[in-house]
Amino acid sequence: MESKLQKLKCHLTEINDLNSAAALLHWDQSTYMPPRGDDARARQIATLGRLAHEKFIDPKIGQLLEELQSSENSLPYDSDDASLIRVTRCDYERAIKVPPTFVAELSSHGSESYQAWTKARPANDFTAVQPYLEKTLDLSRQLADFFPGYEHISDPLIDFADSGMKASIVRTIFAELRAELVPMVTAITSQPAADDSCLRQIYPEPQQIDFGVEVIKRLGYDFNRGRQDKTHHPFMTKFSLGDVRITTRVRENDLSEALFSTMHEAGHALYEQGIGMELEGTPLARGTSASVHESQSRLWENIVGRSRNFWKFFYPKLQLIYPQQLNHTPLETFYRAINKVTRSLIRTDADEVTYNLHVMMRFDLELDLLEGNLKVRDLPEAWRERFKADLGIVPPDDRDGVLQDVHWFCDVIGGNFQGYTLGNILGAQFFETALNAHPQITNQIEAAEFGTLYGWLRDNIYQHGRKYAAPELIERVTGRTLSIAPYIRYLRTKYGELYNL
Ligand code: ZN
């Protein structure tokens, strides 16, 4: 059995290496590659992806997994080896259901569609991407149909990102959350808006970068196993547990941009850097789901990084760096500025309270499209109507409306957005559990000591990688299933105090 397991691990490590090489090419494409490298780079990444997929669906792997069934049963459920066999089997059974020709078609359509979107968005031209989107919708339905027996056509697509989740569960959670959020947004936005002009002065770039680096080092991001570079759309990527990179972008006239996107991506990276070294090179060595991943970026960015206690420590340091800009702005004004709630157009710029309304509308539109109740050509109008109903404003154009997110233009339609809001909910649920175990965390944040919080997250969540699927992990860590209650308590306490609700 030992040698069979060794064989499986060898095979999986080679697949991991191909995927890591593709990720490195992608990182390079998004940071330093000259523009004319684009075409060849898309091909190179696709080649590596195809080789990895072919290697993974090799019947040899199915054979090995079958032969290892009995040793899996004899090992403790949460041992590294039993978990590796279990998770690999699950991935394998999913992968073999999708024909390689379809994977290739989806991938090349994704690249073409993305190219079209990069031109159509600045030109505000939805009709230019409409045929691509129609094909994407068709391919998304086909992909779902490789997994028959679903309750809702989006279920297989949701399951790819958030294993164990399905449309009916997400709908129920979102309906509960919406009922809480809509009156909260109305109550807050009926008051005078917070003054955030202090954030919109000129802040030279080098100091912004240095300050962000200082902050994330304190949070626990390890620069011996990572680095930060500039890009257009910040992301985190990993080539091994010893090389977990983040990217950021700077706007000199908006202090919040680099600061919070750096903390956000560092949150994702803390998760990956915290995975147990013994899982290196295996399919277990990454975050367990999109929503659990997002729970960590949002926890560090918002619950920690936008808290008053955090800034009691860091604001005087920021004032020293930018005395001219900030010496006349009290901490309280700054705190209110970084937590300003407003009805805005762009999801990624939205505040904590309105953000989820942006996500829910995208989720519902995905379901409508997949169900066939909404035609692609009617999508811009459906977007405007829903936006007006939920956020009370109408996007002036498609550029900042239906064309704003890249997701539908590089991936399937379905399963793309629920993870953002589930992540917000989970971030609060995990944080509340950590706080119950270690009430001193609140005071420690005020002293920029994050070791207790980081250690708790590492021990309970990060180190396990994909050993436990999300629903299992949530119950193990918090003693219950996913619940919106801690998130509502968090929002009510924070924004209740800020806006006298
Ligand atoms: Zn994120």
Residues whose N, C-alpha, C, O or C-beta is under 5 A from the ligand:
A	BS01	ZN	S297
